Amino acid sequence: MKIFRRIFRRKSSLAYGCLLWWALCGFPVPASAQLQQFQPKVISITVSNVGSQSVSESLVRANIRVKEGENYNAVSINEDIKNLTRDRAKVLFRRDFWDRVHADTLYDGVAYQLSDFAYHSGAETAVRYLQRALDVADDGHWGPVSQAAADASTEADVIMRLCAERLDFMTRLKNWPHAGKGWARRIAQNLRYGALDS
């Protein structure tokens, strides 16, 4: 009897009391009274550089799929990059970049440009700048309005406008003075690919 008094004197939840009562009486526990399984949370994410820093920590954090406070998922966090196989890299690229920018719904040349942008700057950023290139609301979420605008444009027009938006985005990054020449060359090469694709 002392055990019951101690339990119910504390501010225990009704579900916990119900669970205890059912467990002690030998009855099956109703699903609504079951306690949730413990789900570990991501407490903190540490970003460190090997060599010189080429992008800001805020940009890196913005492109990490798992955020602090979310449920821990070993598959999302514990990827062995050092021993990554080519096949696994393809799976990760498709999951983390290609599918997140809905590249399968776009012209091939646009899909290439957009997935390259997503790989280097994050999927949401890439989608936002494609939406700007298409003159629709740039919320970073691909929906029917964005898709209709992409379908109504020619492949060449979208590639050129997307590359222009991307170059404009890059010039505003604080690393532009240090890395801008290489980034500009990348966009120039992407324009050459775009000419071949469209």
N, C-alpha and C positions, 0 to 999 in steps of 0.2 A: 504494500500500500504506500510506503514511503516513496518508492520509485515513481508511482503515478502522481503523487502530490508534487514532487520535484519537477517532473516534466510539465505538468499543467500550470505550475506557478510561474515558470519561465514563459516568455511571450512566444510560445510555439505556434506554428501555423495550424490551421484546421486540417490541412492535408497530412501533416506530420502526426497529429493526434489520431486521425482516422487510420493512418498507416500502422501506427503502433497498436491500436485497438484490434484491428483486423489481424495483425501478425500474432498477437498474444492469444487471440481466440481461435486461431487456426483457420480462419476463413481466407479465401483468395483475396488479394488486394485489388480493388477496382482501379482501372487504368488512370482515372482522374486523380487518384490519391497517391500514385507512385511518385517518388522523388526523382528528379531528373538526374541522369548520370553526370558525374563530374566531367566537365569539358575544359581542358587546360586552355588558358588564354595567352596570347602573345603579350609579354610584359614590356619588352623594349626591343628596338631594332638598332643595331650599331652599324654605322656606315664608316668604312675606313678605306683609304687609298693605298694602292701598291704603286709606287712611282709618283709622278707628278699628277696633280688633280686637274682633270680636263673638263669636268662638269661640276656644277654646284651640288652640295648635299641636298638642297631642297628639290632639285630636279630628279636626283636619284630616288629620294623618298617618294616623290609624286608617282614614280613608275614602279614602285614595289607593290605587287598584287596584294600582299597581306599587310594589314595595318595594325598598329598597337591597339590592344583591347579586343581584337577579333579572336575567334576560336583558332587554336593552333592546328595546323594541318601539315604533317610531316612531308607530304608530297610537294606542297607549295614552297616549303622552306629548305628542306634538306636535299637539294639537287646537287649531285657530285659533278660540278662543272669541269674539274681537272680531268676526270675520266669519262667525259661525255662522248658517246658514240655519235656518228653522223646521223643514224636513224633516230636516236633519241632527240638530237638537236632539231631535226625536222618536225617531230611531234611537238616539241616545245615552241618552235617558231609558229607553227600552225595555230596552236592553242593560245599563245600569249600575244600574237600580233595579227596574223592573217584573219583568224576568225573574229577577233575583237573589233576589227575595222570593217567587217563584212565584205572582204575583198572578193568573195565568190559572186557577189551581186553587181560588180563593177566591170567596166571594160578591162581587158588584160593589162594594157599599158597603165591605166589609172591604178589598178590593183597593185602593180609593181611599185609605182611611185609612192602610193599610200602606205604599203607595208614597209617600205624602206624608211619612210618618215616615222612610222610607228616604232620601228626597231630602234631608231636613234633618238627619238624624242618622246616616246610614249604613245600608246594607242589613242587615248582621249585627246591629246594635243593634236595628233595627226587628223583625227576626225573633225575637230573644231576648225582647223585651217582648211580642210576640204570643204566644209560647210561654208566658210567665208568665200572660198573660190566659187562656190555655187550660188552665192547670194541668198542663203537661207540662214535662219537663226543658228548661231554657233554655240550650241549647248554641249557638244561633245558626245551626244547620243544619236546613233544612226537610226532614223525612223522613216516612215513612209514619205514625209515631205522631202527629206534629204535624198531619198532614193528616187523620187519622181524628178527632182531637179537634176540628178546625175543622169537619169535616163533621157532627159530632154536635151542634154548637151552633147556635143560631139566629143569623141575621145581626145582629139588634139587640143581642143579648147580647154578641157578639164586639166589635162596634163600641164599645159602652159600656165594656166591660172594657179594650179596647185604649186608648181615649182616657184612661181613668183611669190606666193604667200609664204612658202617655206623659207625662201631666201630672206624675205622681209622679217620673218620670225627670228632667223639666225642672227641677223645684224643687230637685234636688240638684246642678245644674250651677252652677259658680261665677259664671256670667253672669246667673243668675236675678235678683239685685237690680237689674241694669241693664236687662235685656230681658224680664223675666218678665211684665210687663203685656201686651206684644204677643204673647208666646207663649201666654198664657192666653186671649187673644182668639181666637187661631188655633184652639185646641182647642175653644172655645165654638162657633166657626163650623163646625168639623168635626162637632161633635155635632148641630148643626142639619142639616147635609148628611146625617148618619147617620140622623136621624129621617125625612128624605125618602126615603132609599134603602131603609130596611127596612120 
